[in-house]
Amino acid sequence: MRLILGTTSETCTRYAPERAGERFIAVSGSSISLFDMAQILREHFPAAAGLLSSAELAIEQVREAAKTEPALRNAAALQGRIPVISNEKARSMLGWKPRDVSETIVATAVSQIRLGLTLPKGDSLPS
């Protein structure tokens, strides 16, 4: 899984005016599975471990589960393939450097918690 952010024309106009009108895809570089994301979250939020996946599903299990769980249909359609998405244009034209994927996942979780999403009792935000 990759976190994808399409940068806007406004951003380019402000920071790289010569690139205004261009479109860039900001992805970390390497893909990680939802299970890997769960592992990162488990490490930083131990009290949430029971809410996170403790095993990675085989593609056959994903296909079967997708029959009754709409959220898994896209994953099943990929049939275990990982799409290749490049950030080379953003790196080369803008000098952009992606944030570490683990750091990004934890920061996203912290942001969601601060916005009022709940965390199991006993857990706290990482410092």
C-alpha positions as a Python dict, from the first residue, in 0.01 Angstrom:
ca = {
    (1, 'M'): (0, 0, 0),
    (2, 'R'): (124, 347, -76),
    (3, 'L'): (4, 678, 51),
    (4, 'I'): (-53, 900, -249),
    (5, 'L'): (-83, 1276, -254),
    (6, 'G'): (-126, 1463, -580),
    (7, 'T'): (40, 1801, -538),
    (8, 'T'): (-159, 2101, -648),
    (9, 'S'): (-89, 2378, -892),
    (10, 'E'): (-108, 2626, -603),
    (11, 'T'): (174, 2444, -422),
    (12, 'C'): (392, 2445, -735),
    (13, 'T'): (318, 2812, -802),
    (14, 'R'): (426, 2901, -449),
    (15, 'Y'): (740, 2688, -418),
    (16, 'A'): (843, 2617, -778),
    (17, 'P'): (671, 2873, -1002),
    (18, 'E'): (844, 2735, -1312),
    (19, 'R'): (655, 2407, -1254),
    (20, 'A'): (307, 2563, -1225),
    (21, 'G'): (52, 2352, -1410),
    (22, 'E'): (255, 2033, -1373),
    (23, 'R'): (122, 1737, -1179),
    (24, 'F'): (334, 1542, -933),
    (25, 'I'): (269, 1228, -736),
    (26, 'A'): (418, 1225, -389),
    (27, 'V'): (466, 865, -273),
    (28, 'S'): (721, 730, -29),
    (29, 'G'): (911, 509, -269),
    (30, 'S'): (850, 157, -151),
    (31, 'S'): (518, -8, -91),
    (32, 'I'): (420, -167, 237),
    (33, 'S'): (128, -392, 313),
    (34, 'L'): (-158, -310, 546),
    (35, 'F'): (-12, -575, 774),
    (36, 'D'): (321, -387, 780),
    (37, 'M'): (129, -70, 867),
    (38, 'A'): (-39, -258, 1153),
    (39, 'Q'): (305, -367, 1278),
    (40, 'I'): (426, -6, 1282),
    (41, 'L'): (114, 106, 1469),
    (42, 'R'): (143, -185, 1713),
    (43, 'E'): (499, -80, 1796),
    (44, 'H'): (401, 283, 1865),
    (45, 'F'): (59, 220, 2023),
    (46, 'P'): (89, -108, 2219),
    (47, 'A'): (-255, -77, 2383),
    (48, 'A'): (-409, -81, 2034),
    (49, 'A'): (-245, -414, 1944),
    (50, 'G'): (-571, -604, 1991),
    (51, 'L'): (-741, -383, 1731),
    (52, 'L'): (-473, -443, 1468),
    (53, 'S'): (-423, -735, 1236),
    (54, 'S'): (-189, -997, 1379),
    (55, 'A'): (-153, -1201, 1061),
    (56, 'E'): (-122, -1127, 691),
    (57, 'L'): (-386, -1285, 469),
    (58, 'A'): (-293, -1494, 166),
    (59, 'I'): (-442, -1371, -163),
    (60, 'E'): (-688, -1662, -160),
    (61, 'Q'): (-815, -1548, 180),
    (62, 'V'): (-844, -1190, 57),
    (63, 'R'): (-1048, -1303, -245),
    (64, 'E'): (-1281, -1506, -24),
    (65, 'A'): (-1322, -1227, 230),
    (66, 'A'): (-1389, -973, -49),
    (67, 'K'): (-1711, -1159, -131),
    (68, 'T'): (-1867, -1023, 187),
    (69, 'E'): (-1637, -731, 274),
    (70, 'P'): (-1651, -448, 16),
    (71, 'A'): (-1339, -281, 160),
    (72, 'L'): (-1129, -577, 38),
    (73, 'R'): (-1250, -577, -323),
    (74, 'N'): (-973, -351, -453),
    (75, 'A'): (-708, -561, -278),
    (76, 'A'): (-858, -879, -423),
    (77, 'A'): (-861, -729, -773),
    (78, 'L'): (-486, -666, -751),
    (79, 'Q'): (-435, -1043, -701),
    (80, 'G'): (-125, -990, -488),
    (81, 'R'): (41, -753, -734),
    (82, 'I'): (184, -430, -600),
    (83, 'P'): (128, -135, -833),
    (84, 'V'): (443, 57, -922),
    (85, 'I'): (401, 429, -871),
    (86, 'S'): (698, 657, -918),
    (87, 'N'): (794, 976, -738),
    (88, 'E'): (1088, 1036, -972),
    (89, 'K'): (932, 1343, -1137),
    (90, 'A'): (877, 1514, -799),
    (91, 'R'): (1227, 1418, -686),
    (92, 'S'): (1404, 1534, -1000),
    (93, 'M'): (1204, 1844, -1090),
    (94, 'L'): (1128, 1976, -741),
    (95, 'G'): (1410, 1824, -537),
    (96, 'W'): (1140, 1669, -319),
    (97, 'K'): (1239, 1408, -61),
    (98, 'P'): (971, 1181, 83),
    (99, 'R'): (924, 1145, 455),
    (100, 'D'): (1005, 806, 609),
    (101, 'V'): (700, 578, 572),
    (102, 'S'): (703, 469, 937),
    (103, 'E'): (722, 830, 1054),
    (104, 'T'): (435, 919, 819),
    (105, 'I'): (209, 640, 946),
    (106, 'V'): (269, 733, 1310),
    (107, 'A'): (218, 1104, 1239),
    (108, 'T'): (-109, 1025, 1060),
    (109, 'A'): (-230, 819, 1357),
    (110, 'V'): (-134, 1094, 1602),
    (111, 'S'): (-320, 1350, 1391),
    (112, 'Q'): (-633, 1135, 1379),
    (113, 'I'): (-619, 1081, 1755),
    (114, 'R'): (-587, 1455, 1812),
    (115, 'L'): (-890, 1507, 1592),
    (116, 'G'): (-1093, 1301, 1837),
    (117, 'L'): (-1057, 942, 1727),
    (118, 'T'): (-1028, 715, 2028),
    (119, 'L'): (-732, 520, 2150),
    (120, 'P'): (-763, 223, 2386),
    (121, 'K'): (-733, 312, 2753),
    (122, 'G'): (-375, 319, 2877),
    (123, 'D'): (-223, 429, 2546),
    (124, 'S'): (-76, 772, 2493),
    (125, 'L'): (61, 967, 2203),
    (126, 'P'): (427, 898, 2120),
    (127, 'S'): (659, 1179, 2222),
}
